[in-house]
Structures are given as C-alpha cells and as structure tokens.
C-alpha cells in the first residue's frame, strides 16, 4: 500500500541559465561536485541528440556558471568522475547523434585542477564503451565497468570488461570482468570500499533490450566480483543512492513492456527497494505515490533522506514531471514542485546540503509545440529542504 507522509517545507530558487541547452540521459554522465565545492557539467546532447564538447562549473557563491574549457572530443553517454587533485576524468561515450549503431569512444580526458584545460590521458581505455559506470575508489583510482559497444554493422552488445584508471600514471589497466555483461546500470561505492553494480540492460536487437535484476559486488582489494542478491524486479533507467555505509535505495525504472502472461505494462516502475549488504538481499519499500518514473534523478540529502525529482513516463510523447518526493527511510513525502518539469537532466548535491538541478528535456513528440522532436530547458534550480509543516 502506498504511504505518503505529511508534506514538508522546502524551496526552489532559480539560478543562472546554462546555455547552450543540454540533456544527460546516462547514469554516470551528469554533474559532479569537485573538491572546491563547485559543480562540473561536461558534454551531453542537444535537442537533436548531437553530442557536446562544452564544460562549465556552477559557482554556489554566485549562482552562476563559469566556462571550464572544452573537450577535445564531443561526447554523450560518457562518464564524469571527480578526482582527488581537484580536477575530473571523462571516459568513453559516443560522438554519434542518431546513427545506429552508435560507435563507442575509447578516449578519455582529464580536467586540470585549475579547471581551464582538458588533456587526453596518456593511455586510452582498452575497450571503447558508452553507457558504462564509473566510480572513484578509496585509493583515488577510477573503476569503469560494462557499457555498450558495436557488435556488428546492425547491432550492439553489452560488455563484461572492467578497467581501472590510475591518476598518477594516467593509464588504464584491465581488471577482473563482471560476472554478467550489462549497460545502463548504476554503480555505488559502499562504506567498506566495495562497489555494488545494480541492474541495467542487455541488447536483444536494434530496438529491443532486456532489463536485468542481477547485481554484483566488486572487491578492489582482491580484484574479484561476487554475485549478490537480485533486485525484486529487473530495472533500467532507474536511480540508486547510498542510504548508509551498508544500504542502498533503488527507485523507479523504465516500463517493463511485455510480460510472461502475454500482457503489456506501458508504465514506468513506481516501486522502490533497499539493499542490505549484511544479508545481500533486496527488500521492497513503499512505492512512489502518484505513479512511476524513468530518467529521473535521486540525490542523497545531508540528513540521510533522498530527493527524487523529475522524470517521465514516456520518452516519446510526454512532458517532464515537476513533482519531487523525499524518502525518509520508510516512506515518501511531497515537497514543492520544480518550476520546470524535466527528464534526462543533471542533479548534484552542494556542500551546503542543497540540490542543484540543471537542463534536461521538458517535452517530446506530440507534447512539443511543433508536435515532433524534443524541447530542452536551460534553466537551473536549487532545492533546499525545510522542516515539516
């Protein structure tokens, strides 16, 4: 049964627009917080899905954006990871817009600590990929896993391969592969330094893919992958957030589509579940009130709660959602809505506990003024959570 706690207070504040407009529809391609507290956005796609080379930093003190150089290679569906030296690493992605199958990039680039110049890393990725995951490990290295690459002239394949970037040498090293190939998954670093990889998809054909429930854990100290408990339902275009050093919240996901009983479910998942590292099990929690969402964002708040914002229930003919929710560990509470509904946008937590939301798709297909294509927004909004009414 869906439970909704009393509404809580909170405010959305407009900040400077980010131009040109952009959308980020991957799991690890959105904004990251650098060591100086600024928020970095890199690449993404325009309204026609063409990749971008632009990079910019959001300055919390001024509410404005500052250019942060330009990538050598425009890219989307890449990964962005903050580094300990104050810079950042961008890896993989694709420079194709609507081409199928989109060729994957093996190049990676590094932003200098002064935030003005991008330089190709001395060594490229060993495996070209897009739609992969990337997380910073405890020793400062970056772990990249899975993703998509071309299988043939008419098909894609998901990868099992995993690589580790050494910031000192600038080189990539192959490490143990995952047990299961996957793309579009989420990776979360747990309190003990292990990495939990969650869900994702495998391509079945040019226009079809299967969502995964399989999850696994990577142990950086021993370079091993271990299968762990599966999600209660397969998920893609979902979100995952660390709740505590040993628990992870997963919420939403794309519509299941056909089922085993010859039925069809066209609505995105409203369900949510929590992983317990001690047991390796996933347990269902209260579903999202009001219905499901995909291509949304979930961001951990300073008080242990989680903000879920934006998303949509149809990427073809729909408008972005404006109504956010906050998860308190057991249930969901309503908070004031975004000024602009959106999906495929960027979101990140600031040092002061507020949440930055930027860009994304507002409408698509028949929901647009032209009745086709996509409309993007340049708006930036900041959310600050208050107390209960």
GUTIDREN-991899 format. One record per residue (C-alpha): residue number from 1; residue in one letter; x, y, z. Coordinates in steps of 0.02 Angstrom, whole numbers, plus 32768, in hexadecimal, padded with zeros to 4 digits. Layout:
N
{NUM; a; {X; Y; Z}}
...
END
This chain:
389
{1; x; {8000; 8000; 8000}}
{2; x; {8042; 80AD; 7FD2}}
{3; x; {8065; 811B; 8068}}
{4; x; {807E; 81D6; 805F}}
{5; x; {80B9; 8237; 80F7}}
{6; x; {807F; 82EB; 8117}}
{7; x; {80CA; 836B; 809F}}
{8; x; {816F; 83B8; 80D2}}
{9; x; {81AB; 8467; 80B0}}
{10; x; {8234; 8492; 8038}}
{11; x; {825E; 8512; 7FB4}}
{12; x; {8297; 8514; 7F00}}
{13; x; {8301; 85AB; 7ECE}}
{14; x; {832B; 85DB; 7E1B}}
{15; x; {83E2; 85EB; 7DED}}
{16; x; {8435; 8622; 7D4B}}
{17; x; {8405; 85C5; 7CAD}}
{18; x; {8482; 854D; 7C5E}}
{19; x; {8495; 856B; 7BA4}}
{20; x; {849B; 8518; 7B2C}}
{21; x; {8414; 84A0; 7B69}}
{22; x; {8442; 83EB; 7B88}}
{23; x; {83FD; 8344; 7BC1}}
{24; x; {8455; 82B5; 7C1A}}
{25; x; {83F9; 8210; 7C10}}
{26; x; {847F; 819B; 7C54}}
{27; x; {849C; 815F; 7D05}}
{28; x; {854A; 81A8; 7D22}}
{29; x; {8555; 8238; 7CA4}}
{30; x; {8506; 82C1; 7D0E}}
{31; x; {854D; 8348; 7D80}}
{32; x; {85D3; 8321; 7E02}}
{33; x; {860D; 8388; 7E97}}
{34; x; {86C5; 83B5; 7E91}}
{35; x; {8736; 83C6; 7F2A}}
{36; x; {871E; 8484; 7F2D}}
{37; x; {8661; 8470; 7F3C}}
{38; x; {8636; 84A6; 7E8B}}
{39; x; {85CA; 8437; 7E1C}}
{40; x; {8611; 83FF; 7D75}}
{41; x; {85A7; 83D3; 7CDC}}
{42; x; {85F8; 8389; 7C40}}
{43; x; {85B8; 835B; 7B93}}
{44; x; {850A; 8315; 7B7E}}
{45; x; {8496; 8327; 7AE8}}
{46; x; {8432; 83B3; 7A97}}
{47; x; {837C; 83AA; 7A60}}
{48; x; {83AF; 8348; 79C5}}
{49; x; {8418; 82CC; 7A2A}}
{50; x; {84BA; 8315; 79E7}}
{51; x; {8546; 8304; 7A69}}
{52; x; {8592; 839D; 7ABB}}
{53; x; {8646; 83CB; 7AEA}}
{54; x; {8617; 8455; 7B64}}
{55; x; {864A; 844F; 7C1C}}
{56; x; {8616; 84CA; 7CA3}}
{57; x; {861B; 84DD; 7D61}}
{58; x; {858D; 851A; 7DCF}}
{59; x; {85C9; 8594; 7E55}}
{60; x; {855A; 8583; 7EF0}}
{61; x; {8594; 862B; 7F34}}
{62; x; {8554; 868A; 7E9C}}
{63; x; {84D0; 8616; 7E54}}
{64; x; {8526; 8627; 7DAC}}
{65; x; {8582; 85BA; 7D2E}}
{66; x; {863A; 85C9; 7CFE}}
{67; x; {8685; 8579; 7C60}}
{68; x; {86F8; 84E6; 7C86}}
{69; x; {874D; 84CD; 7BDF}}
{70; x; {8710; 845D; 7B53}}
{71; x; {8726; 83A3; 7B36}}
{72; x; {8795; 836E; 7AA6}}
{73; x; {8709; 82F8; 7A71}}
{74; x; {864F; 831F; 7A80}}
{75; x; {85F8; 8291; 7ADB}}
{76; x; {855A; 8252; 7B2C}}
{77; x; {8533; 81B6; 7B93}}
{78; x; {85E3; 81C9; 7BDA}}
{79; x; {8614; 81C9; 7C92}}
{80; x; {8652; 8259; 7CFD}}
{81; x; {86B2; 823A; 7D9F}}
{82; x; {86FB; 82BA; 7E18}}
{83; x; {87B3; 829C; 7E42}}
{84; x; {880E; 82BC; 7EE4}}
{85; x; {8880; 8340; 7E98}}
{86; x; {87ED; 83B4; 7E77}}
{87; x; {87D9; 8384; 7DC1}}
{88; x; {8769; 8304; 7D6C}}
{89; x; {876F; 8270; 7CF6}}
{90; x; {86FD; 8256; 7C5F}}
{91; x; {86FE; 81A8; 7C11}}
{92; x; {86B0; 8158; 7B78}}
{93; x; {8606; 8185; 7B33}}
{94; x; {85D5; 819E; 7A7E}}
{95; x; {85E7; 822D; 7A04}}
{96; x; {8554; 81F1; 799A}}
{97; x; {84AA; 8244; 799F}}
{98; x; {8424; 81D9; 794B}}
{99; x; {8495; 815B; 78F3}}
{100; x; {8471; 80A4; 791B}}
{101; x; {84D1; 804D; 795B}}
{102; x; {852D; 80DD; 79AE}}
{103; x; {85E9; 80C0; 79B1}}
{104; x; {8636; 80C4; 7A5E}}
{105; x; {86CC; 812E; 7A90}}
{106; x; {8769; 80E9; 7AE2}}
{107; x; {87B1; 8195; 7B08}}
{108; x; {87B4; 81E4; 7BB3}}
{109; x; {87DD; 8296; 7BE7}}
{110; x; {8812; 82EA; 7C87}}
{111; x; {87E7; 8398; 7CC8}}
{112; x; {8878; 83F1; 7D1C}}
{113; x; {8863; 842B; 7DD2}}
{114; x; {8858; 84DF; 7D94}}
{115; x; {87BA; 84AF; 7D34}}
{116; x; {87EC; 84FE; 7C8F}}
{117; x; {883A; 8476; 7C22}}
{118; x; {880D; 83C5; 7BED}}
{119; x; {889A; 8350; 7BBA}}
{120; x; {888F; 82A0; 7B71}}
{121; x; {88CD; 8220; 7BED}}
{122; x; {8974; 81CE; 7BC1}}
{123; x; {891B; 8129; 7BAA}}
{124; x; {886D; 810D; 7B5E}}
{125; x; {87EC; 8091; 7B9B}}
{126; x; {8814; 7FDF; 7B65}}
{127; x; {875E; 7FC7; 7B32}}
{128; x; {86F5; 804B; 7ADB}}
{129; x; {864F; 805E; 7B38}}
{130; x; {85B8; 80CC; 7B5D}}
{131; x; {852F; 80B7; 7BDE}}
{132; x; {85AF; 8073; 7C5A}}
{133; x; {85C4; 809A; 7D13}}
{134; x; {8654; 80F7; 7D66}}
{135; x; {867A; 810F; 7E1E}}
{136; x; {870E; 8151; 7E82}}
{137; x; {875C; 80CF; 7EF5}}
{138; x; {87AA; 80EC; 7F9F}}
{139; x; {885B; 80F7; 7F58}}
{140; x; {882A; 8180; 7EDD}}
{141; x; {8823; 810E; 7E45}}
{142; x; {8788; 8104; 7DD7}}
{143; x; {872C; 8062; 7DB0}}
{144; x; {86CF; 8058; 7D09}}
{145; x; {865E; 7FC3; 7CE9}}
{146; x; {85F1; 7F7F; 7C5C}}
{147; x; {8599; 7FEA; 7BDC}}
{148; x; {856B; 7FD8; 7B25}}
{149; x; {85D3; 7FC5; 7A88}}
{150; x; {85B5; 7F94; 79D3}}
{151; x; {859A; 7EDA; 79B5}}
{152; x; {857E; 7EE5; 78F8}}
{153; x; {8547; 7F62; 7875}}
{154; x; {8494; 7F4F; 78B3}}
{155; x; {84A3; 7F21; 796B}}
{156; x; {84E9; 7F4D; 7A17}}
{157; x; {852B; 7EE2; 7AA3}}
{158; x; {8540; 7EFC; 7B5E}}
{159; x; {85EC; 7EE8; 7BAE}}
{160; x; {862C; 7E87; 7C45}}
{161; x; {86D6; 7EDC; 7C3F}}
{162; x; {8713; 7F4B; 7CCD}}
{163; x; {87A4; 7FC6; 7CD3}}
{164; x; {87FA; 802D; 7D59}}
{165; x; {8846; 80D9; 7D3D}}
{166; x; {88E2; 810C; 7D9C}}
{167; x; {88E5; 81CB; 7DB1}}
{168; x; {89A1; 81C5; 7DD2}}
{169; x; {89D3; 8173; 7D2D}}
{170; x; {893A; 81A1; 7CC7}}
{171; x; {892D; 80ED; 7C8D}}
{172; x; {889D; 8071; 7C86}}
{173; x; {88B3; 7FBE; 7CC2}}
{174; x; {883E; 7F2C; 7CA1}}
{175; x; {87FD; 7EDD; 7D42}}
{176; x; {878A; 7E49; 7D61}}
{177; x; {86ED; 7E4C; 7CF4}}
{178; x; {863E; 7E4C; 7D3A}}
{179; x; {85DD; 7DAA; 7D45}}
{180; x; {8556; 7DF3; 7CD3}}
{181; x; {8561; 7E67; 7C3E}}
{182; x; {84F7; 7F03; 7C57}}
{183; x; {84DE; 7FB6; 7C1E}}
{184; x; {847B; 8049; 7C65}}
{185; x; {8496; 8006; 7D15}}
{186; x; {84BF; 8065; 7DB5}}
{187; x; {855A; 804F; 7E22}}
{188; x; {8562; 8086; 7ED8}}
{189; x; {85FA; 8082; 7F4D}}
{190; x; {85CE; 8037; 7FF6}}
{191; x; {8619; 8069; 809D}}
{192; x; {869C; 7FDF; 809B}}
{193; x; {86DA; 8013; 7FEE}}
{194; x; {8683; 7F88; 7F8D}}
{195; x; {861F; 7FB8; 7EF2}}
{196; x; {856B; 7F81; 7ED9}}
{197; x; {8533; 7F75; 7E23}}
{198; x; {8476; 7F78; 7E0C}}
{199; x; {8405; 7F43; 7D7D}}
{200; x; {8417; 7F8A; 7CCF}}
{201; x; {83F0; 7F39; 7C27}}
{202; x; {8432; 7EC7; 7BA0}}
{203; x; {8407; 7EEB; 7AE8}}
{204; x; {8397; 7E6B; 7A91}}
{205; x; {838A; 7EC1; 79E8}}
{206; x; {838B; 7F6D; 7994}}
{207; x; {82F0; 7FA6; 79F3}}
{208; x; {82E6; 7F2F; 7A86}}
{209; x; {8341; 7F12; 7B2A}}
{210; x; {8326; 7EAC; 7BC6}}
{211; x; {832F; 7EFB; 7C73}}
{212; x; {8397; 7E9F; 7CF6}}
{213; x; {8376; 7E77; 7DAC}}
{214; x; {8425; 7E31; 7DC6}}
{215; x; {849A; 7E90; 7E3B}}
{216; x; {854F; 7E70; 7E6C}}
{217; x; {85D7; 7EB1; 7EDF}}
{218; x; {8689; 7EE1; 7EB1}}
{219; x; {8713; 7ED3; 7F34}}
{220; x; {87A1; 7F49; 7F01}}
{221; x; {8819; 7EFC; 7F80}}
{222; x; {880D; 7E50; 7F30}}
{223; x; {87D4; 7E7C; 7E7F}}
{224; x; {873E; 7E09; 7E89}}
{225; x; {8687; 7E11; 7E59}}
{226; x; {8606; 7DB5; 7EC0}}
{227; x; {854F; 7D9C; 7E93}}
{228; x; {84DA; 7DE2; 7F17}}
{229; x; {841E; 7DEA; 7F2D}}
{230; x; {83B5; 7E16; 7E94}}
{231; x; {833C; 7EA7; 7E8D}}
{232; x; {8287; 7E79; 7EAF}}
{233; x; {8262; 7EB2; 7DFC}}
{234; x; {82D5; 7ED2; 7D66}}
{235; x; {8300; 7F8B; 7D50}}
{236; x; {8345; 8002; 7CCE}}
{237; x; {8347; 80C2; 7CD2}}
{238; x; {8337; 80B2; 7D8E}}
{239; x; {8394; 8113; 7E14}}
{240; x; {83FB; 80D6; 7EA8}}
{241; x; {8438; 8135; 7F42}}
{242; x; {849F; 8103; 7FD9}}
{243; x; {8432; 8111; 8075}}
{244; x; {84B5; 80D7; 80F2}}
{245; x; {855F; 8082; 80E5}}
{246; x; {8507; 7FDA; 80CB}}
{247; x; {845E; 8005; 807D}}
{248; x; {842B; 8044; 7FD1}}
{249; x; {8383; 8086; 7F91}}
{250; x; {834C; 8061; 7EDF}}
{251; x; {82B4; 80B7; 7E96}}
{252; x; {8251; 80B6; 7DF4}}
{253; x; {8283; 807B; 7D47}}
{254; x; {8243; 806D; 7C95}}
{255; x; {81A0; 8014; 7C6C}}
{256; x; {81A9; 7F56; 7C74}}
{257; x; {814E; 7F43; 7BCC}}
{258; x; {811A; 7E90; 7B9F}}
{259; x; {8108; 7E13; 7C2D}}
{260; x; {8105; 7D55; 7C38}}
{261; x; {8047; 7D51; 7C35}}
{262; x; {8038; 7DA2; 7B89}}
{263; x; {800D; 7E48; 7BDB}}
{264; x; {805E; 7EF2; 7BC6}}
{265; x; {808A; 7F73; 7C4A}}
{266; x; {80AC; 801F; 7BFC}}
{267; x; {80CB; 807D; 7C9E}}
{268; x; {8174; 809B; 7CF3}}
{269; x; {8195; 8047; 7D98}}
{270; x; {8153; 809A; 7E36}}
{271; x; {81A5; 801A; 7EA6}}
{272; x; {823C; 8037; 7F15}}
{273; x; {82AC; 7FC0; 7F75}}
{274; x; {833F; 7FC0; 7FED}}
{275; x; {83DD; 7F55; 7FE8}}
{276; x; {8427; 7F17; 808C}}
{277; x; {84DF; 7EE9; 807A}}
{278; x; {84DC; 7E7D; 8117}}
{279; x; {845B; 7E07; 80CC}}
{280; x; {8477; 7E28; 8012}}
{281; x; {83BB; 7E39; 7FFE}}
{282; x; {8348; 7EBB; 7FB1}}
{283; x; {82A8; 7EE8; 800E}}
{284; x; {8216; 7F48; 7FC4}}
{285; x; {81E9; 7FED; 8019}}
{286; x; {8156; 8063; 7FFD}}
{287; x; {813C; 8087; 7F43}}
{288; x; {813D; 8135; 7EF9}}
{289; x; {8095; 8189; 7F18}}
{290; x; {8043; 81C6; 7E79}}
{291; x; {8096; 814A; 7E03}}
{292; x; {813F; 8118; 7DBF}}
{293; x; {81C7; 8176; 7D64}}
{294; x; {8260; 815A; 7CF9}}
{295; x; {82F1; 81CD; 7CCA}}
{296; x; {82D9; 8222; 7D72}}
{297; x; {8363; 824D; 7DEF}}
{298; x; {837B; 8219; 7EA4}}
{299; x; {83F1; 827B; 7F15}}
{300; x; {8422; 8257; 7FC9}}
{301; x; {8400; 82E6; 8042}}
{302; x; {846C; 8310; 80D9}}
{303; x; {83EC; 82CF; 8157}}
{304; x; {83E9; 821F; 810D}}
{305; x; {834E; 823E; 80A3}}
{306; x; {8347; 8230; 7FE5}}
{307; x; {82FD; 82AC; 7F69}}
{308; x; {82AF; 8260; 7ECC}}
{309; x; {8288; 82E1; 7E47}}
{310; x; {8251; 82EC; 7D92}}
{311; x; {823E; 825A; 7D1B}}
{312; x; {81B7; 8226; 7CA3}}
{313; x; {8147; 8192; 7C7A}}
{314; x; {8160; 8197; 7BBD}}
{315; x; {81FA; 81D6; 7B62}}
{316; x; {819D; 81E8; 7ABD}}
{317; x; {8104; 8255; 7ADD}}
{318; x; {810C; 82A0; 7B8B}}
{319; x; {8136; 8332; 7BFC}}
{320; x; {81B4; 832A; 7C8A}}
{321; x; {8174; 8314; 7D3C}}
{322; x; {8178; 83A9; 7DB2}}
{323; x; {8146; 8352; 7E55}}
{324; x; {81DB; 8319; 7EC1}}
{325; x; {81D6; 82A1; 7F55}}
{326; x; {8245; 8283; 7FEC}}
{327; x; {8267; 81D5; 8034}}
{328; x; {8288; 81D0; 80EF}}
{329; x; {82B9; 8119; 80FE}}
{330; x; {8209; 80D4; 8109}}
{331; x; {8193; 813F; 80A2}}
{332; x; {8180; 81D1; 802B}}
{333; x; {8153; 8287; 804B}}
{334; x; {811D; 830A; 7FCD}}
{335; x; {8188; 83A6; 7FB8}}
{336; x; {816C; 8444; 7F50}}
{337; x; {8176; 842B; 7E95}}
{338; x; {81F8; 845C; 7E15}}
{339; x; {81D4; 84F9; 7DB3}}
{340; x; {81FC; 8497; 7D15}}
{341; x; {81D4; 83DE; 7D01}}
{342; x; {8261; 837A; 7CB1}}
{343; x; {82B3; 82D2; 7C94}}
{344; x; {8361; 829F; 7C5A}}
{345; x; {83A5; 8331; 7CBE}}
{346; x; {8437; 834A; 7D36}}
{347; x; {842D; 834C; 7DF4}}
{348; x; {84B0; 8356; 7E7E}}
{349; x; {84BC; 8380; 7F37}}
{350; x; {8519; 841D; 7F6C}}
{351; x; {8586; 8429; 8006}}
{352; x; {8500; 848B; 8064}}
{353; x; {8483; 83FC; 804E}}
{354; x; {841C; 844C; 7FC3}}
{355; x; {8401; 83F4; 7F1D}}
{356; x; {8428; 8439; 7E70}}
{357; x; {83B7; 840A; 7DDE}}
{358; x; {83E8; 8441; 7D2E}}
{359; x; {83B3; 842C; 7C79}}
{360; x; {835B; 8395; 7C31}}
{361; x; {82C6; 836F; 7BC2}}
{362; x; {8221; 83C5; 7BE8}}
{363; x; {81B3; 837E; 7B5E}}
{364; x; {81BD; 8303; 7ACF}}
{365; x; {8159; 82CD; 7A36}}
{366; x; {80A2; 82FF; 7A37}}
{367; x; {80BB; 835F; 7ADB}}
{368; x; {812D; 83DE; 7A85}}
{369; x; {80F2; 847B; 7A2D}}
{370; x; {812C; 8433; 7987}}
{371; x; {80E0; 8388; 79A8}}
{372; x; {8188; 8334; 798E}}
{373; x; {8239; 832B; 79D2}}
{374; x; {826D; 8364; 7A7F}}
{375; x; {8269; 8409; 7ADE}}
{376; x; {82F7; 842A; 7B59}}
{377; x; {8304; 84A6; 7BE7}}
{378; x; {8397; 8514; 7C18}}
{379; x; {8353; 8534; 7CC7}}
{380; x; {83AF; 850D; 7D68}}
{381; x; {8355; 84F6; 7E0F}}
{382; x; {8393; 84DE; 7EC1}}
{383; x; {8330; 847D; 7F43}}
{384; x; {8342; 8497; 7FFF}}
{385; x; {82E3; 8423; 8073}}
{386; x; {8288; 846C; 8108}}
{387; x; {822A; 841B; 8199}}
{388; x; {817C; 83D1; 81A2}}
{389; x; {80E4; 8440; 819E}}
END
